[in-house]
Amino acid sequence: MILILGGARSGKSAFAQALARDLGGDDVLFVATAEAGDEEMRARIAAHKRERPAAWRTLEAPREVAEALDGAGYQAGVVLIDCLTLLVSNVLLAQGEAATSEEAEAAVLAEVHAIAKACERSQATYIVVSNEVGLGLVPPYPLGRLYRDLLGRANQVLAARADSVYFMLAGIPMQLKPAPGSHA
């Protein structure tokens, strides 16, 4: 598993797609987690689709990604999940306003652990894209703080299980794991 972290517009998706193309060529399954809730998001999704190679297959899975992968029965050399950021948001919002923070955390962590287990069961290389949201201001409202905390926990779980972790800054990938120069 390769985890690619970074801020908004840091070049995460472009780097992930180039890496997927290098590792898998046309044998890539792109797992899209975005939901087109408004016109601006529909335009973003359309732009992302145009940037991907036409030969890549796409699986739209805004939640329950591992189950969608199992149910689709796709075989691919590379599975690119873009992105965990939206997936965590989708899972959190699906919990509803009555859910406690503990229930939301359990749902998010169950989703993340299921993805990690799917990766372990598969011969494919998994590439997961996620935003690093812990470097900015503390959100001024409870749902924003809960989201930031849950995404941070999800990123930590995947980073611990990933073989490689990259942090993107201004389009430049910095390899965090294994550490440059290490023999891991």
C-alpha positions in Angstrom: 0.0 0.0 0.0 1.2 3.5 -0.9 -0.4 6.4 1.0 -0.1 9.9 -0.5 -0.9 12.8 1.8 -0.9 16.6 1.3 -3.0 19.7 1.4 -5.6 20.9 -1.1 -4.1 21.4 -4.6 -0.7 20.0 -3.5 -0.5 17.7 -6.5 -1.6 14.5 -4.7 -3.9 13.2 -7.4 -1.5 14.0 -10.3 1.3 12.2 -8.4 -1.0 9.2 -7.6 -2.1 8.9 -11.2 1.5 9.1 -12.5 2.6 6.4 -10.0 -0.4 4.2 -10.9 0.4 4.5 -14.6 4.1 3.7 -13.9 3.2 0.6 -11.8 0.1 -0.6 -13.6 -0.1 0.9 -17.1 -3.6 0.4 -18.3 -4.3 -2.3 -15.6 -5.6 0.3 -13.0 -8.9 0.4 -11.2 -9.7 3.9 -10.1 -12.0 4.0 -7.0 -13.8 7.3 -6.9 -15.3 8.3 -3.6 -16.7 11.7 -4.6 -20.4 12.3 -4.7 -21.8 15.0 -7.1 -23.9 16.9 -4.7 -23.9 20.2 -6.6 -22.9 21.6 -10.0 -19.4 22.7 -8.8 -18.6 19.1 -7.6 -20.0 17.6 -10.8 -17.6 19.9 -12.7 -14.7 18.7 -10.5 -15.6 15.1 -11.0 -15.8 15.6 -14.8 -12.4 17.2 -14.9 -10.8 14.4 -12.9 -12.4 11.8 -15.3 -10.8 13.7 -18.3 -7.4 13.5 -16.6 -7.5 9.7 -16.2 -6.4 7.4 -19.0 -9.4 6.0 -20.9 -8.3 2.4 -20.4 -8.6 2.6 -16.6 -11.7 1.2 -15.1 -13.6 3.2 -12.6 -15.6 2.0 -9.5 -17.7 4.7 -7.8 -17.8 3.9 -4.1 -18.7 6.9 -1.9 -18.8 4.5 1.1 -18.1 0.8 1.9 -15.2 0.8 -0.5 -13.9 -2.7 0.5 -17.3 -4.2 0.0 -17.7 -2.5 -3.4 -14.3 -3.9 -4.5 -15.3 -7.4 -3.4 -18.7 -7.1 -5.0 -17.3 -5.7 -8.3 -15.0 -8.7 -8.7 -12.4 -6.5 -10.5 -8.9 -7.8 -10.9 -6.3 -5.0 -11.4 -2.6 -4.6 -10.9 -3.1 -1.3 -9.2 -6.1 0.0 -7.2 -6.1 3.8 -6.8 -8.5 5.2 -4.2 -9.0 8.9 -4.6 -9.7 10.0 -2.0 -9.9 9.0 1.6 -10.7 12.7 2.5 -14.1 12.5 0.8 -14.7 8.9 2.0 -14.4 9.9 5.6 -16.7 12.9 5.0 -19.3 10.6 3.4 -19.1 8.1 6.3 -19.3 10.8 8.9 -22.3 12.6 7.2 -24.1 9.2 6.7 -24.1 8.8 10.5 -26.6 11.6 10.9 -26.9 14.4 13.4 -28.0 12.0 16.2 -24.8 10.0 16.1 -22.2 10.4 18.8 -18.6 11.2 18.1 -17.8 7.6 19.3 -20.3 6.1 16.8 -18.9 8.3 14.0 -15.3 7.3 14.9 -16.3 3.6 15.0 -17.9 3.9 11.5 -14.9 5.7 10.0 -12.3 3.3 11.5 -14.3 0.3 10.4 -14.2 1.6 6.8 -10.5 2.3 7.0 -9.7 -1.1 8.5 -11.8 -2.8 5.8 -9.7 -1.0 3.1 -6.5 -2.1 4.8 -7.7 -5.7 5.0 -8.8 -5.6 1.3 -5.3 -4.5 0.4 -3.8 -7.3 2.4 -6.0 -9.9 0.7 -5.2 -8.6 -2.8 -2.2 -9.0 -5.0 -2.8 -5.5 -6.3 -0.8 -2.4 -5.3 -3.1 0.0 -3.5 -2.5 3.7 -3.8 -4.6 5.8 -1.4 -4.9 9.6 -1.6 -5.8 11.7 1.4 -5.6 15.2 2.6 -3.6 16.2 5.6 -6.0 18.5 7.5 -4.1 18.8 10.8 -1.8 21.6 9.7 -4.4 24.4 9.5 -6.6 26.3 11.9 -8.8 24.5 14.4 -12.3 24.5 12.8 -14.7 26.8 14.6 -17.6 24.3 14.7 -17.9 20.9 16.3 -18.6 18.9 13.1 -15.5 20.4 11.5 -13.3 19.5 14.5 -14.7 16.0 14.6 -14.1 15.6 10.8 -10.5 16.8 11.2 -9.9 14.4 14.1 -11.4 11.4 12.3 -9.5 12.0 9.1 -6.3 12.4 11.1 -6.9 9.1 12.8 -7.8 7.4 9.5 -4.5 8.7 8.0 -2.6 7.4 11.0 -4.1 3.9 10.6 -3.3 3.7 6.9 0.2 5.3 7.3 1.1 2.6 9.9 0.0 -0.2 7.6 1.4 1.4 4.4 4.6 0.2 2.8 5.3 3.8 1.5 4.0 7.2 2.5 4.5 10.4 0.6 3.7 13.9 1.6 3.0 16.4 -1.3 4.0 20.0 -1.0 3.6 22.4 -4.0 3.6 19.4 -6.4 6.8 17.9 -4.9 6.6 14.4 -3.4 8.5 13.9 -0.2 8.9 10.3 0.8 8.2 9.8 4.5 8.1 6.0 4.7 10.4 4.3 4.3 12.6 7.1 5.3 14.9 8.2 2.5 18.2 6.3 2.9 16.7 3.6 5.1 16.8 0.0 4.0 13.2 -0.9 5.1 
